[in-house]
Amino acid sequence: MLDDVKKTAEQKMQKSLEALKNDLAKVRTGRAHTGLLDHVMVEYYGAMVSVNQVANVNLGDARTINVQPYEKNMIAKIEKAIRDSDLGLNPATNGDLIRVPMPMLTEERRRDLTKIVRTEGESAKVSIRNIRRDANDGLKKLIKDKLISEDDERRAQDEIQKATDRAVAEVDKMLQVKEADLMAV
């Protein structure tokens, strides 16, 4: 039981790290990448869905993303959603195709991307801390049910804290590498 709680917590922390790694990969340094628009949500018949569910998203060239909606009435909604996102993109409509040029990376744009990266990192840290809290709650429940001793709970809490510290350190390391990549000219 004790091992299950610790193992589950560590697996969830690994998943949080993988999710952060995927999110950081989407923050590109000046090159177009279709994954950039994965988090942009657009209203589709009353439901909020990602752009890639209502449109074909592909690369026009190294610096342009082409978005072709499946329905013509979605062009304005998709364009507005991209413009309103925190990505700093300025889409242009050309008939039934939306072109999203990637802006040149100025010093200001690099700082904006660094802020986005730090926000993603902070979200990952919060997620990891929530996993720790849930694991500790599970341990308290085991004590309440008299399935483990308080000494076992204390040791398990220490191990979970060490796993949390390792995961947070890994997040910091990922952020440092990505920020250095973003600020390199």
N, C-alpha and C positions, 0 to 999 in steps of 0.2 A: 504494500500500500504506500509506504513511504517512498520507495523507489519509483512507483508510478507517478506520484505527484511531482517529484524532481525531474523525472524523464519528460513528462508532459510539458513542464515549464520550460525546460531547455529546448525541446522541439519547437515550441511556440516562439521562443526567442529567436531561434534560427530562421523561422519563417518570416519574422519581422525584419531580420537582417537581409534576407533575400528580397523582400518587398522593397526595402530601401535601396538595395543595389539596382533593382529594376527601375525604380523611380529616378535614381540619379543618372542612369543610362539614357533616360529620355531627355534630360537637360543637355542639349547639344551646344557645342561651341561654334556657332555660326553655320554649321551644315544642316541642311534640311533632313528631317527624320519623321516618318509618318507617326511614330509613337508619341510625338509631341502633342498631338490632338486627342490622344486617348482619354484624357481627363476632362476635355471640354464637353459640357453637357448642353443639350438642346431640347426644347420642348417638342414632343411629337405626339399629337392627339392627347394632350393632357398629362403625359408621362415624361419624365426627364430621362433621356437616354444619351449615350455617348455618340459623338459625331460619326464614328465608324459603323454605327448600326443603321444610320439613315443615309449614308453616302459612301461612295467608293473613294477611299483616300490613298493616293499614290504620289510618287515623286515625279515632278516634271523635269527637273534637273537637280544639280547638287545644292542649289539655293532656293528652290521653289517646291512647295507642296501643292498638288492639285486635288481639289475636293469636288467630286461630281455627285450631287444629290440624286437619289433614286426617284424623287418626286420634285417637279418644278416648284411647287409651292413652298418647299423647304429652303430654297436658296437664301432668301432674306433672313430667315431664322438662324441658319447655320452661320451666315456671314456675321450677324450680330453677336452670336454666341462666341465666335472666335475673337471678334474685336473686344468683347467685354471680358474675356478671360485674362488672367494675370500673366499671360505669356508675352504681352507687348507686341502682338502681331497685327498687321494691317491688311486684311484680305481685300482682293479686288475681284469683282464679278465680270466675267467675260462670257456672255450668252448664258449657257446652262452649266458653266464651269467656274468654280471659285479658285482663284490663284492666291496662294499665301506665300509671298516672298519673305525669305528670312532676312532680317535686318543685319547690317554690318555690325560687328561687335565693337561698340564704342566703350570707353571706360565706364560710362554710366550704365550701359546695358550689362556689362560684366558684373557690376555691383548689384544690379537688379537680380541677375541670375544667381549670384552668390546668396542673396537674401532668400530666394526661392529654395535653394539647396539647404540653407540653414533651417528653414521652416520644415522641410521634409525630414531633416535629421532630428529636429525637436519632436516631431510627430512620432518618429520611430522610438525615441527615448521614452516618450509617454506610454507608448504601446508596451514596451519592455517593462516599465514600472508597473503597469496594470497587470501584466502577467505575473510579476512577483507578488503583487497584492493578492491575486486570485490563488496562487500557490500557498501563500501564508494562511489565507482563509481556509483552504483545504486542510492544512495541517492543524489548524485550531479545531476544525470539525472532527478530525481524527482523535484529538485529545478529548474533546467533549464526549465522543462515543466510547472513550476509554480503549481505543485500539492501539495507541502508542503512548509512551511515557513523555513527560515534559522534557527530559534530557534528550530524547530522540528528536523531539520537535525543535529544540534549540539547535541541535547539530544540523538538522535538515534546513532550518531557516538560515543558518550560516552558509551552507552550501548553495542555497538558492540565491543568497545575497552575492556570493562570489560569482555565480553564473551571470547575475544581473550586471555586476561590475565589468565582467569580461565583455558582455554584449554591448554595454554603453561605451566601453573603450573602443570596441570595433566600429561602432557608429562614428565616434570622433575621428578615428583613423580614416574611414571612408570619406567623411566630410572634408578632412584636411587634403586628401588626394584630389578630390573633385574641385575644391576651391583653388588649389594650385593650378589645376588644369584650366580652369576658367580664367584665371588672372594672367596666365601665360599669353604673351602676344604672338 
